[in-house]
Amino acid sequence: MRAWTGPEVPVLEGFGRGPAVSLFNTASGSVQPTAPEGTARMYVCGITPYDATHIGHANTYVSFDLLNRAWRDAGLAVHYVQNVTDVDDPLIERANATGVAWDELAVTETDLFREDMTALRVLPPQEYIGAVESIPLVVELVQQLQEHGLVYDVDGDLYFSVRSDPRFGEVSGLEEAEMLRIFPERGGDPDRRGKKDPLDCLLWQAERPGEPAWETVLGKGRPGWHVECSSIALRYLGEAFDVQGGGSDLVFPHHEMSASEAQAAFPGLTFAKSYVHSGMVGLEGEKMSKSKGNLVLVSRLRESGVDPTLIRLALLAHHYRSDWEWTDADLAGAEQRYADWRAVISRASLDQAEQLVDAVRTALADDLDAPTALGAVDAWAAESDRGDGSGADAIRALLDARLGILI
């Protein structure tokens, strides 16, 4: 599957390299340095394309775009992988409800997602892999688990015994009671009869009448959700990749289960070094979600004439890990901030540029603190009327390279 066309990222000539990046690791509960060896490897969970990209999605992908850019500025190559869950229950349900073929719906909404990411200047992944095309990888991983005796059958569906991974629970740190509360809310089936453990997760779903299915050695069916990401990440990034990323609603069960499947299949393997999660964006007091329908869609904002740069700038005003609520004030604040920067950039001095490069880099190296980085730019803008214009190009390059903002 093709990704989207990414923008060119300028190099900050004459300013050396950016500092190493520290991130909050959900599994450890602390901010810790990332230490990629030559190439930084990152997997960020992608969309289930049954509806358009909302602001919550955009918040996640812009957040990890900041990390991608920070690693590049530090002199690292970045190997970025993202999936698309282009066959799953929500997609099939939406297709049936609207009378559109499930695969046509997936193509349409994935195309719109690409357009939104391009407009927001999000750097694309090197591998953009759909669930359908990952089926051979899923089959291989399930077979590996079968060889260890960790798979069992429930009416033709194949389940993974999560307790077989001694590290199960280390990603989320949740107590079992909390896991059992969350699991059914996020696609799990703890009450299904025949399961050995309520938290065991689906690896392969046998064919259902009227639903898509593929003939494999596992039987005719389709992949479970978690094993899709396990198999793609292992194939394209290998073990102990640097960051597993996504929204905080993926911590459990998705990231927990994905890690355990991989680690149980290959004893001694570490799936990811760090688990990094963006916060949830709300609207009118509730988490923004497709299921609730309380959405602010990126495409609708663009169609109404909103500059995508302002959408990105509005997102950056919030720390990536924070939960927050979208309001009209977010765009209004971004518009004013952007106008302030544009009004004075031509007068920036080289000395101001040097100070600003250091301030922005320092803020973003500290757990991607974009609000502090924006505050540093605001402070520069407030005093830039004393400049001579010698630093204007450097500041433009900084804003582009590190924040993805074109001035």
PyMOL commands that set and color helices and strands:
alter all, ss='L'
color gray80, all
select helices_A, chain A and resi 55-73+89-98+102-119+135-147+162-164+176-186+225-237+248-265+298-303+308-316+328-347+350-365+370-386+392-403
alter helices_A, ss='H'
color red, helices_A
select strands_A, chain A and resi 22-25+30-33+39-44+77-84+127-130+151-154+157-160+201-206+214-216+219-223+241-247+272-278+281-283+286-287+324-325
alter strands_A, ss='S'
color yellow, strands_A
deselect
rebuild
show_as cartoon
